[in-house]
């Protein structure tokens, strides 16, 4: 079952980038549309063992408040693609580890 999820979890844009808010985010993919976001987000959160706290959806953007490793993040989908952004300084400390974990995950998918 895990290998099935891996095939369906695009991570081709995986990288860390600066954000307009002055922090940084993990870019995940630009192959997911707002209509596909909910299914993608569920798969990603299953892989990262995260959970959804709140969903804010509009026709052009999806913004979910999520918790990964007990830390708060925004999972967003807009015209630039899907990204994961820390909501506080404590979550920000996890970004390098999450980024590396996702890189390893992408490399080992079948």
C-alpha positions as CSV (number, residue, x, y, z in Angstrom):
1,X,0.0,0.0,0.0
2,X,2.8,2.5,0.8
3,X,4.4,2.0,-2.6
4,X,1.1,2.8,-4.2
5,X,0.9,6.1,-2.3
6,X,4.5,6.9,-3.4
7,X,3.6,6.6,-7.1
8,X,0.7,9.0,-6.7
9,X,2.5,11.7,-4.6
10,X,4.2,14.2,-7.0
11,X,7.3,15.8,-5.4
12,X,9.1,17.0,-8.5
13,X,9.5,20.6,-7.3
14,X,10.9,19.6,-3.9
15,X,12.9,22.5,-2.5
16,X,13.1,25.2,0.1
17,X,12.2,28.8,-0.9
18,X,11.7,32.1,0.7
19,X,8.1,33.4,1.2
20,X,6.5,36.8,1.0
21,X,6.0,36.6,4.8
22,X,9.8,36.6,5.3
23,X,10.1,32.9,6.3
24,X,10.6,29.9,4.1
25,X,8.5,27.0,2.8
26,X,9.0,23.6,1.3
27,X,7.9,23.6,-2.4
28,X,6.3,20.2,-3.2
29,X,4.8,20.1,-6.6
30,X,3.3,22.3,-9.4
31,X,1.4,19.4,-10.9
32,X,-1.5,19.5,-8.6
33,X,-4.5,21.8,-9.3
34,X,-6.8,23.3,-6.6
35,X,-9.4,20.7,-7.6
36,X,-6.9,17.9,-7.0
37,X,-5.5,19.4,-3.8
38,X,-7.7,17.6,-1.2
39,X,-6.7,14.1,-2.4
40,X,-3.0,15.1,-2.7
41,X,-3.1,16.7,0.8
42,X,-4.6,13.6,2.4
43,X,-1.9,11.4,0.8
44,X,0.9,13.8,1.9
45,X,-0.4,14.0,5.4
46,X,-0.7,10.2,5.6
47,X,2.9,9.9,4.6
48,X,4.1,12.6,7.0
49,X,1.7,11.3,9.8
50,X,0.1,14.8,9.9
51,X,-3.4,15.9,10.6
52,X,-5.7,18.7,9.4
53,X,-6.8,21.3,11.9
54,X,-8.7,23.7,9.6
55,X,-9.5,24.0,5.8
56,X,-9.8,27.3,4.0
57,X,-10.8,26.8,0.4
58,X,-11.6,29.3,-2.3
59,X,-12.0,28.6,-6.1
60,X,-8.4,29.7,-6.7
61,X,-6.5,28.8,-3.6
62,X,-6.5,26.1,-0.9
63,X,-5.0,26.8,2.5
64,X,-5.1,24.2,5.2
65,X,-3.8,24.5,8.8
66,X,-2.1,21.2,9.5
67,X,0.0,19.7,12.3
68,X,3.0,17.6,11.5
69,X,5.2,16.1,14.4
70,X,3.0,18.2,16.7
71,X,4.1,21.4,15.0
72,X,1.8,23.8,13.1
73,X,2.1,24.3,9.3
74,X,0.2,25.7,6.4
75,X,-0.3,23.4,3.5
76,X,-1.2,25.6,0.5
77,X,-2.1,25.2,-3.1
78,X,-2.2,28.2,-5.5
79,X,-1.1,29.1,-9.0
80,X,2.6,28.5,-7.9
81,X,1.8,24.9,-6.8
82,X,1.7,23.2,-3.4
83,X,3.9,24.2,-0.5
84,X,4.3,23.5,3.2
85,X,5.1,26.5,5.3
86,X,5.7,26.7,9.1
87,X,3.3,28.7,11.1
88,X,5.7,29.5,14.0
89,X,9.4,29.4,15.0
90,X,9.1,25.9,16.5
91,X,7.7,24.5,13.3
92,X,10.4,26.3,11.3
93,X,13.1,24.2,13.0
94,X,11.5,21.1,11.4
95,X,11.7,22.4,7.8
96,X,15.2,21.0,7.1
97,X,14.4,17.6,8.5
98,X,11.1,17.4,6.7
99,X,12.7,18.5,3.5
100,X,15.4,15.8,3.8
101,X,12.8,13.2,4.7
102,X,10.8,14.0,1.6
103,X,13.9,14.0,-0.6
104,X,14.7,10.5,0.7
105,X,11.1,9.4,0.2
106,X,11.1,10.6,-3.4
107,X,14.4,8.9,-4.1
108,X,13.2,5.5,-2.8
109,X,9.8,5.4,-4.5
110,X,9.4,2.5,-6.9
